[in-house]
Amino acid sequence: MNFQTSKEGDTVTVRMEGRLTFEHHQTFKNTVYPFLEEEGVKQVVIDLGGVTYMDSSSLGMLLLLRERAEAKSIKVALRRPSPSVQTILKVVQFDRLFEIRH
């Protein structure tokens, strides 16, 4: 799993590539959560364009991120899910919880 981050204005983008599974939980937290403490961050965009697979724990990671971000009035959006990831997100109805940008 590869994580790349960028910040533009009040938006942080986290681009991920590979299979997102439980073993990446700590790396995900270490990569994303510090941005929730930065002054001026209003939105975190999780770019799923390079993610080929997500297990149930990775869905939990996104839910925990959303919960923590909302407590700080930060929005979380998901971007460019691959067709297989899009299917997973649709089945678990994440489109009701997250803005999903294609």
C-alpha positions as CSV (number, residue, x, y, z in Angstrom):
1,M,0.0,0.0,0.0
2,N,1.3,3.4,-1.0
3,F,0.1,6.7,0.6
4,Q,0.8,10.1,-0.9
5,T,-0.5,13.3,0.6
6,S,-0.8,16.9,-0.7
7,K,-2.3,20.0,0.7
8,E,-3.8,22.8,-1.3
9,G,-5.5,25.6,0.6
10,D,-7.9,24.2,3.1
11,T,-8.0,20.7,1.4
12,V,-5.8,17.7,2.1
13,T,-5.7,14.9,-0.4
14,V,-4.6,11.4,0.5
15,R,-3.9,9.3,-2.6
16,M,-3.7,5.5,-2.0
17,E,-2.6,2.7,-4.2
18,G,-2.8,-1.0,-3.7
19,R,-4.9,-3.2,-1.4
20,L,-6.3,-1.4,1.6
21,T,-6.5,-3.9,4.5
22,F,-6.3,-4.2,8.3
23,E,-2.5,-4.3,8.1
24,H,-2.5,-0.7,6.9
25,H,-4.6,0.7,9.7
26,Q,-1.7,2.3,11.7
27,T,-0.1,3.7,8.6
28,F,-3.4,5.2,7.5
29,K,-3.9,6.8,10.9
30,N,-0.3,8.1,11.0
31,T,-0.8,9.6,7.5
32,V,-4.2,11.1,7.8
33,Y,-5.0,12.0,11.4
34,P,-2.2,14.6,11.9
35,F,-3.9,16.8,9.2
36,L,-7.1,16.9,11.4
37,E,-5.0,18.8,13.9
38,E,-3.7,21.4,11.5
39,E,-5.1,24.9,11.6
40,G,-7.3,25.8,8.6
41,V,-8.0,22.3,7.2
42,K,-11.7,22.1,6.2
43,Q,-11.7,19.0,4.0
44,V,-9.9,15.7,3.6
45,V,-10.2,13.9,0.2
46,I,-9.4,10.3,0.1
47,D,-8.4,9.4,-3.5
48,L,-9.2,5.8,-4.1
49,G,-8.3,5.7,-7.7
50,G,-5.4,3.4,-7.2
51,V,-7.1,1.1,-4.6
52,T,-7.8,-2.3,-6.0
53,Y,-9.3,-3.9,-3.0
54,M,-10.8,-2.9,0.4
55,D,-11.7,-5.3,3.3
56,S,-14.2,-4.6,6.0
57,S,-11.5,-3.2,8.4
58,S,-10.6,-0.6,5.7
59,L,-14.3,0.5,5.6
60,G,-14.0,0.9,9.4
61,M,-11.0,3.1,9.0
62,L,-12.9,5.4,6.8
63,L,-15.8,5.5,9.2
64,L,-13.5,6.3,12.1
65,L,-11.8,9.1,10.1
66,R,-15.2,10.5,9.2
67,E,-16.3,10.5,12.9
68,R,-13.1,12.2,14.1
69,A,-13.1,14.7,11.2
70,E,-16.8,15.7,11.8
71,A,-16.0,16.3,15.5
72,K,-13.6,19.0,14.2
73,S,-16.0,20.3,11.5
74,I,-13.9,18.8,8.7
75,K,-15.6,17.1,5.7
76,V,-14.3,13.8,4.3
77,A,-14.9,13.0,0.6
78,L,-14.0,9.9,-1.3
79,R,-12.7,10.4,-4.9
80,R,-12.3,8.2,-8.0
81,P,-13.1,4.8,-6.6
82,S,-12.2,2.0,-9.1
83,P,-15.2,-0.1,-10.3
84,S,-14.5,-2.8,-7.8
85,V,-14.2,-0.4,-4.9
86,Q,-17.3,1.5,-6.1
87,T,-19.3,-1.7,-5.9
88,I,-18.1,-2.3,-2.3
89,L,-19.0,1.3,-1.3
90,K,-22.4,1.0,-2.9
91,V,-23.2,-2.3,-1.2
92,V,-22.4,-0.8,2.2
93,Q,-24.2,2.4,1.3
94,F,-21.2,4.7,1.9
95,D,-22.8,7.0,-0.6
96,R,-25.2,8.0,2.2
97,L,-22.3,8.8,4.5
98,F,-19.7,10.3,2.2
99,E,-19.6,12.5,-0.8
100,I,-18.2,10.3,-3.5
101,R,-16.6,12.1,-6.5
102,H,-16.0,10.3,-9.7
